[in-house]
Amino acid sequence: PPPSQNNEQGSTLRDLLTTTAGKLRLGSTDAGIAFAPVYSTGTASGKSGRTMPNILDDIIASVVENKIPPNRAPKINVKSEIKEEPKDDKKSIQDDCSKRYSDIQYSWICDKHVLWLRDHKNTNNWKLFKECWKQGRPVLVSGMHKKMNFSLWKAESISLDFGNQQADILNCKDSIISNTNVKEFWDGFEDVSKRQKVKNGETALLKLKDWPSGEDFKTMMPARYEDLLKSLPLPEYCSPEGKLNLASHLPGFFVRPDLGPRLCSAYGECVAATKDHDIGTTNLHIEVSDVVNILVYVGIAKGNGVLSKSGVLKKLEEEDLDDLLRKRLKDSSELPGALWHIYAGKDADKIREFLQKIAKEQGLEVLPEHDPIRDQSWYVNKKLRQRLFEEYGVKTCTVIQFLGDAIILPAGALHQV
């Protein structure tokens, strides 16, 4: 209800959000907030002025300021609605799930940290996913490519349809970004002889940075956009119209994060060939929203300077892998395409401290305003991952993503690819 109709604020979350945002929208200087609101400036007409707040500080401050009076019972008893989870409940959740979800094909991988849903068609998957998701654990769903129109995602198909487009291309070896015609990238995707060379004659390790993304994706590639949407795993959560997709149901006065979709493409086999696996196509970072990443196509490059498929498999076997992932590697029907290292959000501070320590050891300048995770300046190689475990007790969750695998990460989970 509008403020004029409800003098008692904060009785429910909906009341709180509506009344706070309503006052801000009306330009009131007295919204009952302890802290000064933060606004973005500028309008479509070019005139500067206050707009809606672009962060939640105002609403959080209102929560602090507008506590429910002690003589008034809240409308919602939170404790009765939400059951508290035990701190270390790996065994309990697995035992419970094996009894309650016997109709779902699933396994636990990465020391029971990641849920693997093996049958993407099971309509009950979301029920088990919910149990895992509320504990902030990553989830893997396999077989998504079986629902898709595979011909749409081939490198030659994308090159043929969109080769004349310009985009930012990153050379992962030296972090140099250039704006170029995407046909050059796609033509070299599976033919090394057509790839760019750097000054010393080495083949460039290229990544097409988030092209296209968001609304551009939908406008530029409508057929692929529709194919992706109908093939999303766990549509209750991942579909834009999903009943449990929180972002789709936020009130209009929230500034939503960019939820994509975006196409992420890179040459990967050169990474496996580097000494100590020192280079990644995506450095260690954190996303501000939950992420679903589907591997829609894997190309096998041919030519001098790249590993064969068997060579790549041998390199992957050197990783600290779960037994089930090793078994998938030996399955000739499976095609590996990406190597992920994932960390729980609770370990972010330890990892940040560790990377700053390593930077000092290497004689690098460590400025107080620089955050190695936010800056995405590190790919943590095998030796460093071992030190991270030995010195800080932080274990790496290593996942191989095969063709058709969807990896679903909770917001705040650190990862590199």
DAKAHU-V834066 format. One record per residue. RES is the residue in one letter. PHI is phi in radians with two decimals (* if undefined). PSI is psi in degrees with one decimal (999 if undefined). NEAR is the number of other ideal C-beta (glycine too) atoms within 10 Angstrom. Layout:
res=RES phi=PHI psi=PSI near=NEAR
res=RES phi=PHI psi=PSI near=NEAR
This chain:
res=P phi=* psi=152.1 near=10
res=P phi=-1.06 psi=156.8 near=10
res=P phi=-0.97 psi=-35.7 near=16
res=S phi=-1.14 psi=-23.0 near=7
res=Q phi=-1.71 psi=-7.6 near=7
res=N phi=-2.49 psi=104.7 near=12
res=N phi=-1.41 psi=-21.0 near=6
res=E phi=-1.74 psi=112.9 near=11
res=Q phi=-1.69 psi=159.9 near=19
res=G phi=1.40 psi=13.5 near=19
res=S phi=-1.23 psi=-32.4 near=17
res=T phi=-2.40 psi=165.4 near=12
res=L phi=-1.07 psi=-41.2 near=13
res=R phi=-1.08 psi=-45.1 near=12
res=D phi=-1.02 psi=-45.6 near=16
res=L phi=-1.06 psi=-50.4 near=16
res=L phi=-1.11 psi=-43.6 near=17
res=T phi=-1.17 psi=-46.0 near=18
res=T phi=-1.20 psi=-41.1 near=23
res=T phi=-1.12 psi=-50.7 near=28
res=A phi=-1.14 psi=-35.0 near=20
res=G phi=-1.07 psi=-43.6 near=16
res=K phi=-1.17 psi=-40.0 near=21
res=L phi=-1.11 psi=-38.6 near=21
res=R phi=-1.16 psi=-33.0 near=13
res=L phi=-1.39 psi=-3.9 near=10
res=G phi=1.38 psi=17.1 near=9
res=S phi=-1.13 psi=137.9 near=12
res=T phi=-1.56 psi=-2.9 near=8
res=D phi=-2.22 psi=80.5 near=6
res=A phi=-1.67 psi=14.0 near=23
res=G phi=1.23 psi=31.9 near=15
res=I phi=-1.97 psi=136.2 near=22
res=A phi=-1.29 psi=-26.8 near=12
res=F phi=-2.00 psi=155.5 near=12
res=A phi=-1.17 psi=130.4 near=10
res=P phi=-1.09 psi=148.9 near=18
res=V phi=-1.84 psi=124.6 near=11
res=Y phi=-2.11 psi=153.7 near=14
res=S phi=-1.54 psi=154.5 near=13
res=T phi=-1.98 psi=157.7 near=9
res=G phi=1.71 psi=149.1 near=10
res=T phi=-2.33 psi=175.6 near=11
res=A phi=-1.12 psi=-27.9 near=5
res=S phi=-1.44 psi=-8.3 near=6
res=G phi=1.69 psi=-9.6 near=6
res=K phi=-1.40 psi=140.1 near=8
res=S phi=-1.39 psi=150.2 near=8
res=G phi=3.05 psi=170.6 near=11
res=R phi=-1.46 psi=137.0 near=12
res=T phi=-2.09 psi=-170.2 near=14
res=M phi=-1.13 psi=149.0 near=15
res=P phi=-1.09 psi=141.4 near=20
res=N phi=-1.76 psi=5.0 near=11
res=I phi=-2.37 psi=174.7 near=13
res=L phi=-1.64 psi=9.6 near=15
res=D phi=-0.97 psi=-41.0 near=14
res=D phi=-1.08 psi=-44.5 near=21
res=I phi=-1.24 psi=-38.3 near=20
res=I phi=-1.09 psi=-42.2 near=14
res=A phi=-1.10 psi=-36.4 near=18
res=S phi=-1.16 psi=-34.0 near=24
res=V phi=-1.05 psi=-43.0 near=15
res=V phi=-1.15 psi=-43.1 near=10
res=E phi=-1.30 psi=-37.7 near=15
res=N phi=-1.81 psi=61.5 near=20
res=K phi=-1.21 psi=147.4 near=9
res=I phi=-1.20 psi=128.8 near=14
res=P phi=-1.00 psi=146.5 near=9
res=P phi=-1.11 psi=-23.0 near=6
res=N phi=-1.54 psi=6.7 near=5
res=R phi=-2.20 psi=120.7 near=10
res=A phi=-1.32 psi=138.5 near=10
res=P phi=-1.18 psi=153.7 near=10
res=K phi=-1.24 psi=-28.9 near=11
res=I phi=-2.03 psi=124.7 near=12
res=N phi=-1.52 psi=98.9 near=9
res=V phi=-1.06 psi=-40.2 near=8
res=K phi=-1.10 psi=-33.2 near=8
res=S phi=-1.37 psi=-20.5 near=7
res=E phi=-1.50 psi=-36.5 near=7
res=I phi=-2.02 psi=121.7 near=9
res=K phi=-1.46 psi=130.6 near=7
res=E phi=-1.29 psi=133.2 near=6
res=E phi=-1.57 psi=141.3 near=12
res=P phi=-1.11 psi=153.7 near=9
res=K phi=-1.14 psi=-47.0 near=5
res=D phi=-2.03 psi=92.0 near=7
res=D phi=-2.15 psi=27.1 near=12
res=K phi=-0.99 psi=-49.2 near=14
res=K phi=-1.19 psi=-42.5 near=10
res=S phi=-1.13 psi=-42.2 near=11
res=I phi=-1.18 psi=-36.1 near=19
res=Q phi=-1.20 psi=-44.3 near=13
res=D phi=-1.07 psi=-43.4 near=11
res=D phi=-1.13 psi=-43.4 near=12
res=C phi=-1.16 psi=-38.1 near=18
res=S phi=-1.09 psi=-27.9 near=12
res=K phi=-1.47 psi=-42.5 near=7
res=R phi=-1.45 psi=-24.6 near=12
res=Y phi=-2.17 psi=48.1 near=16
res=S phi=-1.19 psi=-16.0 near=7
res=D phi=-1.53 psi=-0.1 near=10
res=I phi=-1.90 psi=132.8 near=18
res=Q phi=-1.47 psi=112.5 near=14
res=Y phi=-2.68 psi=163.5 near=20
res=S phi=-2.53 psi=163.5 near=13
res=W phi=-1.85 psi=133.2 near=19
res=I phi=-2.23 psi=172.2 near=21
res=C phi=0.99 psi=59.0 near=22
res=D phi=0.98 psi=41.2 near=10
res=K phi=1.18 psi=18.4 near=14
res=H phi=-1.60 psi=-24.8 near=18
res=V phi=-2.05 psi=131.9 near=23
res=L phi=-1.53 psi=128.8 near=26
res=W phi=-1.94 psi=110.9 near=21
res=L phi=-1.61 psi=113.9 near=24
res=R phi=-1.59 psi=-14.1 near=15
res=D phi=-2.10 psi=99.4 near=14
res=H phi=-1.16 psi=-16.5 near=21
res=K phi=-1.50 psi=-13.3 near=9
res=N phi=-1.18 psi=118.9 near=17
res=T phi=-1.30 psi=-8.4 near=9
res=N phi=-1.66 psi=1.8 near=11
res=N phi=-0.94 psi=-37.7 near=25
res=W phi=-1.12 psi=-26.1 near=19
res=K phi=-1.20 psi=-42.1 near=15
res=L phi=-1.27 psi=-38.1 near=20
res=F phi=-0.97 psi=-41.3 near=24
res=K phi=-1.03 psi=-41.0 near=13
res=E phi=-1.09 psi=-38.8 near=17
res=C phi=-1.35 psi=-40.9 near=21
res=W phi=-1.15 psi=-36.0 near=19
res=K phi=-1.23 psi=-9.6 near=13
res=Q phi=-1.78 psi=8.8 near=13
res=G phi=1.23 psi=33.6 near=14
res=R phi=-1.80 psi=144.9 near=24
res=P phi=-1.17 psi=157.4 near=24
res=V phi=-2.35 psi=140.1 near=23
res=L phi=-2.04 psi=128.8 near=24
res=V phi=-2.11 psi=124.1 near=26
res=S phi=-1.82 psi=158.4 near=22
res=G phi=1.55 psi=12.5 near=17
res=M phi=-1.14 psi=-27.5 near=20
res=H phi=-1.15 psi=-19.3 near=22
res=K phi=-1.22 psi=-18.5 near=11
res=K phi=-1.64 psi=-8.3 near=14
res=M phi=-1.79 psi=161.8 near=18
res=N phi=-1.49 psi=95.0 near=16
res=F phi=-1.03 psi=-33.0 near=14
res=S phi=-1.11 psi=-26.2 near=8
res=L phi=-1.18 psi=-24.7 near=17
res=W phi=-1.82 psi=3.1 near=19
res=K phi=-1.18 psi=147.0 near=16
res=A phi=-1.02 psi=-43.5 near=17
res=E phi=-1.17 psi=-32.0 near=14
res=S phi=-1.18 psi=-43.9 near=16
res=I phi=-1.19 psi=-39.8 near=23
res=S phi=-1.08 psi=-41.5 near=18
res=L phi=-1.14 psi=-41.2 near=11
res=D phi=-1.40 psi=-32.2 near=15
res=F phi=-2.31 psi=18.9 near=18
res=G phi=-1.05 psi=-21.7 near=15
res=N phi=-1.50 psi=-0.5 near=9
res=Q phi=-1.35 psi=151.2 near=14
res=Q phi=-1.76 psi=144.8 near=10
res=A phi=-2.75 psi=162.6 near=18
res=D phi=-1.41 psi=128.0 near=14
res=I phi=-2.10 psi=129.1 near=23
res=L phi=-1.79 psi=131.6 near=19
res=N phi=-1.57 psi=109.6 near=17
res=C phi=-1.16 psi=-19.7 near=22
res=K phi=-1.30 psi=-34.4 near=17
res=D phi=-2.20 psi=4.6 near=13
res=S phi=1.08 psi=22.6 near=10
res=I phi=-1.54 psi=130.3 near=11
res=I phi=-1.85 psi=134.4 near=12
res=S phi=-2.30 psi=150.3 near=12
res=N phi=-1.74 psi=119.0 near=8
res=T phi=-2.59 psi=175.2 near=15
res=N phi=-1.27 psi=129.6 near=14
res=V phi=-1.24 psi=-16.6 near=21
res=K phi=-1.03 psi=-37.6 near=16
res=E phi=-1.08 psi=-40.7 near=15
res=F phi=-1.13 psi=-49.0 near=26
res=W phi=-1.24 psi=-33.8 near=24
res=D phi=-1.14 psi=-28.5 near=17
res=G phi=-1.62 psi=3.4 near=21
res=F phi=-1.06 psi=-40.5 near=22
res=E phi=-2.16 psi=8.9 near=17
res=D phi=-2.30 psi=101.6 near=14
res=V phi=-1.10 psi=-29.7 near=17
res=S phi=-1.11 psi=-19.6 near=11
res=K phi=-1.73 psi=7.8 near=14
res=R phi=-1.52 psi=155.6 near=21
res=Q phi=-1.11 psi=150.8 near=16
res=K phi=-2.02 psi=142.7 near=9
res=V phi=-1.62 psi=179.3 near=13
res=K phi=-0.98 psi=-39.7 near=6
res=N phi=-1.45 psi=8.0 near=5
res=G phi=1.57 psi=-5.5 near=6
res=E phi=-1.25 psi=153.3 near=14
res=T phi=-1.33 psi=133.3 near=20
res=A phi=-1.20 psi=139.7 near=21
res=L phi=-1.73 psi=97.2 near=24
res=L phi=-1.72 psi=148.6 near=24
res=K phi=-2.34 psi=129.5 near=23
res=L phi=-1.50 psi=111.2 near=21
res=K phi=-1.38 psi=105.0 near=16
res=D phi=0.81 psi=50.8 near=18
res=W phi=-2.08 psi=130.3 near=21
res=P phi=-1.39 psi=173.2 near=22
res=S phi=-2.33 psi=148.7 near=16
res=G phi=0.96 psi=-127.4 near=13
res=E phi=-1.11 psi=-31.3 near=10
res=D phi=-1.09 psi=-38.8 near=14
res=F phi=-1.06 psi=-48.9 near=19
res=K phi=-1.12 psi=-40.2 near=17
res=T phi=-1.29 psi=-42.7 near=10
res=M phi=-1.37 psi=-35.9 near=16
res=M phi=-2.21 psi=62.2 near=19
res=P phi=-1.02 psi=-39.8 near=10
res=A phi=-1.16 psi=-42.1 near=10
res=R phi=-1.23 psi=-35.4 near=23
res=Y phi=-1.07 psi=-47.1 near=15
res=E phi=-1.15 psi=-39.3 near=13
res=D phi=-1.09 psi=-39.8 near=17
res=L phi=-1.16 psi=-45.9 near=22
res=L phi=-1.11 psi=-39.4 near=15
res=K phi=-1.30 psi=-12.0 near=12
res=S phi=-1.88 psi=6.2 near=19
res=L phi=-1.11 psi=140.1 near=20
res=P phi=-1.29 psi=155.0 near=25
res=L phi=0.77 psi=61.9 near=23
res=P phi=-1.00 psi=-23.2 near=19
res=E phi=-1.03 psi=-31.8 near=16
res=Y phi=-1.81 psi=-41.0 near=21
res=C phi=-1.58 psi=-27.2 near=21
res=S phi=-1.22 psi=143.4 near=16
res=P phi=-0.97 psi=-26.0 near=12
res=E phi=-1.76 psi=8.3 near=10
res=G phi=-1.05 psi=137.8 near=17
res=K phi=-1.17 psi=-20.7 near=11
res=L phi=-1.93 psi=13.1 near=16
res=N phi=-1.50 psi=99.0 near=18
res=L phi=-1.02 psi=-40.6 near=10
res=A phi=-1.08 psi=-30.7 near=13
res=S phi=-1.27 psi=-15.5 near=13
res=H phi=-2.02 psi=11.7 near=10
res=L phi=-1.19 psi=143.7 near=12
res=P phi=-1.01 psi=155.5 near=9
res=G phi=-1.11 psi=-20.3 near=7
res=F phi=-1.44 psi=-1.0 near=15
res=F phi=-1.46 psi=143.1 near=16
res=V phi=-1.59 psi=110.5 near=12
res=R phi=-1.43 psi=149.8 near=10
res=P phi=-1.22 psi=162.2 near=12
res=D phi=-1.25 psi=111.0 near=11
res=L phi=-1.67 psi=7.5 near=15
res=G phi=1.36 psi=-150.6 near=19
res=P phi=-1.33 psi=165.0 near=21
res=R phi=-2.42 psi=151.2 near=15
res=L phi=-1.72 psi=120.9 near=22
res=C phi=-1.97 psi=118.3 near=18
res=S phi=-2.34 psi=140.5 near=23
res=A phi=-2.73 psi=156.9 near=21
res=Y phi=-1.43 psi=123.4 near=24
res=G phi=-1.96 psi=-26.6 near=22
res=E phi=-1.19 psi=-23.1 near=20
res=C phi=-1.19 psi=-28.1 near=23
res=V phi=-1.10 psi=-45.9 near=23
res=A phi=-1.09 psi=-25.7 near=18
res=A phi=-1.47 psi=-11.5 near=15
res=T phi=-1.32 psi=151.1 near=15
res=K phi=-1.12 psi=132.1 near=7
res=D phi=1.07 psi=12.7 near=9
res=H phi=0.91 psi=50.4 near=19
res=D phi=-1.39 psi=-11.3 near=14
res=I phi=-2.07 psi=139.1 near=18
res=G phi=-2.17 psi=164.9 near=23
res=T phi=-1.54 psi=-18.1 near=21
res=T phi=-2.41 psi=116.9 near=18
res=N phi=-1.28 psi=168.8 near=19
res=L phi=-1.05 psi=128.2 near=21
res=H phi=-2.79 psi=177.8 near=16
res=I phi=-2.23 psi=139.1 near=17
res=E phi=-1.70 psi=148.3 near=15
res=V phi=-1.48 psi=-11.4 near=9
res=S phi=-2.24 psi=165.2 near=15
res=D phi=-1.08 psi=149.6 near=19
res=V phi=-2.28 psi=137.8 near=17
res=V phi=-2.11 psi=125.1 near=19
res=N phi=-2.11 psi=116.8 near=21
res=I phi=-1.89 psi=127.8 near=22
res=L phi=-1.49 psi=100.9 near=21
res=V phi=-1.58 psi=-18.2 near=23
res=Y phi=-2.74 psi=140.1 near=19
res=V phi=-2.22 psi=120.6 near=16
res=G phi=-1.77 psi=145.5 near=18
res=I phi=-1.90 psi=107.9 near=12
res=A phi=-1.30 psi=148.7 near=20
res=K phi=-2.15 psi=145.7 near=11
res=G phi=2.32 psi=177.2 near=13
res=N phi=-1.26 psi=140.8 near=7
res=G phi=1.65 psi=0.7 near=13
res=V phi=-2.10 psi=154.5 near=20
res=L phi=-1.33 psi=148.3 near=16
res=S phi=-1.28 psi=171.0 near=12
res=K phi=-1.01 psi=-42.8 near=12
res=S phi=-1.14 psi=-33.7 near=8
res=G phi=-1.17 psi=-39.8 near=13
res=V phi=-1.13 psi=-43.1 near=21
res=L phi=-1.05 psi=-40.6 near=15
res=K phi=-1.11 psi=-41.3 near=13
res=K phi=-1.12 psi=-40.4 near=17
res=L phi=-1.15 psi=-33.4 near=17
res=E phi=-1.17 psi=-16.6 near=12
res=E phi=-1.36 psi=-11.6 near=10
res=E phi=-1.32 psi=161.7 near=19
res=D phi=-1.41 psi=87.0 near=14
res=L phi=-1.85 psi=149.9 near=19
res=D phi=-1.16 psi=149.1 near=22
res=D phi=-1.02 psi=-37.1 near=8
res=L phi=-1.18 psi=-34.6 near=14
res=L phi=-1.23 psi=-36.5 near=22
res=R phi=-1.10 psi=-37.5 near=13
res=K phi=-1.15 psi=-39.2 near=11
res=R phi=-1.14 psi=-35.6 near=19
res=L phi=-1.07 psi=-32.6 near=18
res=K phi=-1.50 psi=-5.2 near=9
res=D phi=-1.47 psi=115.0 near=9
res=S phi=-1.14 psi=-18.5 near=5
res=S phi=-1.44 psi=-9.9 near=7
res=E phi=-1.70 psi=143.2 near=17
res=L phi=-2.19 psi=104.2 near=16
res=P phi=-1.27 psi=143.0 near=20
res=G phi=-2.37 psi=-19.7 near=20
res=A phi=-2.63 psi=146.4 near=21
res=L phi=-2.01 psi=122.8 near=22
res=W phi=-1.96 psi=143.0 near=22
res=H phi=-2.13 psi=121.8 near=21
res=I phi=-2.14 psi=141.4 near=20
res=Y phi=-2.28 psi=148.5 near=24
res=A phi=-1.23 psi=146.8 near=18
res=G phi=-1.02 psi=-30.0 near=14
res=K phi=-1.17 psi=-16.8 near=11
res=D phi=-1.63 psi=4.4 near=18
res=A phi=-1.02 psi=-44.6 near=17
res=D phi=-1.13 psi=-40.2 near=11
res=K phi=-1.13 psi=-42.5 near=15
res=I phi=-1.15 psi=-40.8 near=20
res=R phi=-1.06 psi=-45.7 near=15
res=E phi=-1.10 psi=-41.2 near=13
res=F phi=-1.09 psi=-46.1 near=20
res=L phi=-1.16 psi=-35.5 near=21
res=Q phi=-1.16 psi=-36.9 near=16
res=K phi=-1.13 psi=-45.0 near=14
res=I phi=-1.12 psi=-39.8 near=17
res=A phi=-1.05 psi=-42.6 near=16
res=K phi=-1.14 psi=-39.7 near=11
res=E phi=-1.06 psi=-33.8 near=8
res=Q phi=-1.53 psi=4.9 near=7
res=G phi=1.36 psi=16.5 near=6
res=L phi=-1.47 psi=148.3 near=13
res=E phi=-1.32 psi=128.2 near=7
res=V phi=-1.92 psi=101.1 near=12
res=L phi=-1.52 psi=141.4 near=7
res=P phi=-1.05 psi=-28.7 near=6
res=E phi=-1.47 psi=-4.9 near=5
res=H phi=-1.63 psi=132.5 near=13
res=D phi=-2.02 psi=116.1 near=15
res=P phi=-1.08 psi=-24.3 near=22
res=I phi=-1.46 psi=-47.5 near=18
res=R phi=-1.10 psi=-37.4 near=10
res=D phi=-1.34 psi=-10.4 near=13
res=Q phi=0.90 psi=48.5 near=15
res=S phi=-1.76 psi=0.9 near=16
res=W phi=-2.25 psi=136.5 near=19
res=Y phi=-1.95 psi=115.0 near=19
res=V phi=-1.43 psi=108.4 near=24
res=N phi=-1.37 psi=-179.5 near=17
res=K phi=-1.06 psi=-42.4 near=16
res=K phi=-1.11 psi=-41.9 near=11
res=L phi=-1.22 psi=-35.7 near=17
res=R phi=-1.11 psi=-36.8 near=20
res=Q phi=-1.17 psi=-42.2 near=12
res=R phi=-1.13 psi=-38.1 near=15
res=L phi=-1.03 psi=-39.0 near=21
res=F phi=-1.26 psi=-45.0 near=13
res=E phi=-1.20 psi=-38.0 near=9
res=E phi=-1.65 psi=-25.9 near=12
res=Y phi=-2.19 psi=-3.9 near=15
res=G phi=1.26 psi=16.7 near=9
res=V phi=-1.67 psi=116.3 near=19
res=K phi=-1.65 psi=140.1 near=16
res=T phi=-1.52 psi=134.3 near=22
res=C phi=-1.68 psi=110.7 near=20
res=T phi=-1.75 psi=124.5 near=20
res=V phi=-2.24 psi=130.2 near=26
res=I phi=-1.65 psi=128.4 near=22
res=Q phi=-1.73 psi=118.6 near=20
res=F phi=-1.67 psi=163.8 near=22
res=L phi=-0.89 psi=128.8 near=20
res=G phi=1.54 psi=-5.5 near=24
res=D phi=-1.35 psi=137.1 near=26
res=A phi=-1.90 psi=123.3 near=24
res=I phi=-1.80 psi=124.6 near=22
res=I phi=-1.98 psi=119.1 near=25
res=L phi=-1.99 psi=137.1 near=22
res=P phi=-1.31 psi=149.8 near=19
res=A phi=-0.95 psi=138.6 near=13
res=G phi=1.65 psi=-13.1 near=16
res=A phi=-1.31 psi=127.4 near=22
res=L phi=-1.39 psi=144.0 near=22
res=H phi=-2.78 psi=153.5 near=21
res=Q phi=-2.38 psi=155.2 near=21
res=V phi=-2.34 psi=999 near=23
